[in-house]
């Protein structure tokens, strides 16, 4: 009996979890076992009764030796049973989950491998803690686009997947691609496939023009487009993107808080660094190094990463565009944003009109 053949693959990046689990199952399934080499159990349950039946079927499969000798894989696929949900918190689900842990704790026959894949699992519960002691979970979480600096992590992922397709991004095109496609792995893969097919076998370098022509915009992409149009003082493009976003159902207050205010604030921070501390750099590495040499009291207001270090990349991008504004204009712009926020919340005026008036005031 062994616990080394227990494999846990989870995380919020649904596409990567499914892809990784499928590849592992294919690798572990005995080639000569035919249909008897894999028992795949759908892990989706709508209620406690469904969860009890699913876990019961999983335990039964683990306790049944392979037919005709050899080995087999038991795959509890895409399960939502152990999530922080009504079903996951029910007494019935917790009881059978404990039964599954008991079976796994006793070890599995060497010829049986157990794979569990899940995009949602409550890490506070004893099931996950005990499961983690029996295995080494592979965790694939999608970058949190609400946190500053998420773009760098996604650019690394896109670069690697592009190399796998023999594609090479121009630096600005890579940044543009990430801003439009966002952090969803499935969309990234779909957009890379479109670029791959479009470029054919001769031209393998991706330009900004290619990205603008072919890549679909995610919500994060539209937010970035609005912010980019504002930072470059391109009024027609900003108004066009706002129109499209509102047409798709986004609220004016959502656009203000997610796209406009963060961009103005970052431009103001960048402009202050450029003027007060003379920070100018042609590339990100030089800019980051220059920031690190400043006294901490001049950088404590900058956005931070999870580890507490400065998230310099958004500020670096803003530093390239803050030349289009005077420092006093950006200070006034931030006040105008706050006034627009007040009007959107308290007045009965048309929200799109308030937003359009704000953008026109900011960029003309």
Residue pairs with C-beta under 8 A, 6 or more apart in sequence:
1 106
1 107
1 108
1 109
1 110
2 107
2 108
2 109
2 110
3 104
3 105
3 107
3 108
3 134
3 135
5 108
5 110
5 112
5 113
5 114
6 104
6 108
6 113
6 114
6 116
6 131
6 134
6 135
7 24
7 28
7 113
7 114
7 115
7 116
7 135
7 138
8 116
8 131
8 132
8 135
8 136
8 137
8 138
9 17
9 20
9 21
9 24
9 115
9 116
9 117
9 118
9 137
9 138
9 140
10 17
10 116
10 117
10 118
10 119
10 121
10 137
10 138
10 139
10 140
11 17
11 119
11 138
11 139
11 140
11 141
11 142
12 119
12 120
12 140
12 141
12 142
13 119
13 140
13 141
13 142
13 185
14 119
14 185
14 186
15 184
15 185
15 186
15 189
16 140
16 185
17 78
17 117
17 118
17 119
17 140
18 78
18 117
20 117
20 138
20 140
21 75
21 77
21 115
21 117
24 115
25 38
25 40
25 73
25 75
25 115
28 73
28 113
28 115
29 37
29 38
29 72
29 73
30 37
30 70
30 71
30 72
31 37
32 70
33 66
33 68
33 70
33 71
33 72
36 66
36 67
36 68
36 70
36 72
37 66
37 70
37 71
37 72
37 73
38 72
38 73
38 75
39 61
39 72
39 73
39 74
39 75
40 75
40 77
41 54
41 57
41 58
41 61
41 74
41 75
41 76
41 77
42 54
42 77
42 78
43 54
43 76
43 77
43 78
43 79
43 80
43 81
43 116
43 117
43 118
44 50
44 78
44 79
44 80
45 51
45 53
45 54
45 79
45 80
45 81
45 87
46 87
47 87
48 87
48 90
48 92
48 93
49 92
50 87
51 81
51 87
51 88
51 90
51 92
51 93
51 96
52 92
52 93
52 96
54 76
54 79
54 81
55 81
55 93
55 96
55 97
55 99
55 100
56 96
58 74
58 76
58 100
59 99
59 100
59 103
61 74
62 74
62 103
62 104
62 108
62 112
62 114
63 103
65 109
65 111
65 112
66 72
66 111
66 112
69 111
70 111
71 111
71 112
71 113
72 111
72 112
72 113
73 112
73 113
73 114
73 115
74 112
74 113
74 114
74 115
75 114
75 115
75 116
75 117
76 114
76 115
76 116
76 117
77 117
78 117
78 118
78 119
79 116
79 117
79 118
80 87
80 88
80 118
80 119
80 120
81 87
81 88
81 93
81 97
82 88
82 93
82 97
82 118
82 120
82 121
82 122
82 125
82 127
82 128
83 118
83 120
83 121
83 122
84 120
84 122
84 124
85 120
87 93
88 122
88 125
89 122
94 125
94 127
97 127
98 126
98 127
100 127
101 126
101 127
101 130
101 131
101 134
104 114
104 131
104 134
105 130
105 134
108 114
116 131
121 128
122 128
123 129
131 137
142 183
142 184
142 185
143 150
143 153
143 154
143 183
144 150
145 182
145 183
145 220
147 305
147 306
147 311
148 303
148 304
148 305
148 311
148 313
148 314
149 303
149 305
149 311
149 312
149 313
149 314
150 183
151 175
151 178
151 179
151 313
151 314
152 313
154 178
154 182
154 183
154 188
155 174
155 175
155 178
157 185
157 188
158 169
158 174
158 177
158 178
158 181
158 188
158 192
159 169
159 174
161 188
161 189
161 192
162 168
162 169
162 192
162 206
165 192
165 196
166 204
167 192
167 195
167 196
167 199
167 204
167 205
167 206
168 204
168 205
168 206
169 177
169 205
169 206
170 205
170 206
170 207
170 208
172 208
173 206
173 207
173 208
173 210
173 211
174 206
175 317
176 208
176 211
176 212
177 191
177 206
177 211
177 215
179 220
179 221
179 224
179 225
179 228
180 191
180 211
180 215
180 216
180 217
180 218
180 221
180 224
180 225
181 187
181 188
181 191
181 215
181 216
181 218
181 221
182 188
182 218
182 219
182 220
182 221
183 220
184 218
187 216
187 218
191 214
191 215
191 216
194 214
194 215
195 206
195 210
195 211
195 214
195 215
198 210
198 214
199 206
199 210
215 221
217 225
219 250
222 241
222 244
222 245
222 248
222 250
222 259
223 245
223 255
223 258
223 259
224 259
225 237
225 241
226 238
226 241
226 242
226 245
226 255
226 259
226 260
226 263
227 259
227 260
227 262
227 263
229 235
229 237
229 238
229 241
230 238
230 259
230 260
230 263
230 264
230 359
230 362
230 363
231 263
231 267
231 317
231 318
231 321
231 322
231 324
232 321
232 324
233 324
233 325
233 363
234 363
235 359
235 360
235 363
235 364
238 359
238 363
239 356
239 359
239 360
242 255
242 352
242 355
242 356
242 359
245 255
246 252
246 255
246 352
251 351
252 344
252 351
252 352
252 354
252 355
253 341
253 344
253 345
253 351
255 355
256 337
256 340
256 341
256 344
256 355
256 358
257 341
260 337
260 355
260 358
260 359
260 362
261 334
261 337
261 341
263 318
264 330
264 333
264 334
264 337
264 362
265 334
266 303
266 314
266 315
266 318
267 318
267 321
267 322
267 325
267 330
268 327
268 330
268 331
268 333
268 334
269 301
269 302
269 315
269 318
270 315
270 316
270 318
270 319
270 321
270 322
271 322
271 325
271 327
271 330
272 327
273 279
273 291
273 315
273 319
274 280
274 319
274 322
275 327
276 298
277 294
277 298
279 287
279 290
279 291
279 294
279 319
280 319
281 287
281 289
281 290
281 316
281 319
284 312
284 313
284 316
287 312
287 315
287 316
287 319
288 310
288 312
288 316
291 299
291 302
291 310
291 312
291 315
292 310
299 310
302 310
302 311
302 312
302 315
303 310
303 311
303 314
303 315
304 310
304 311
305 311
322 330
325 333
333 362
336 358
336 361
336 362
337 358
340 354
340 355
340 357
340 358
343 349
343 354
344 351
344 354
344 355
347 354
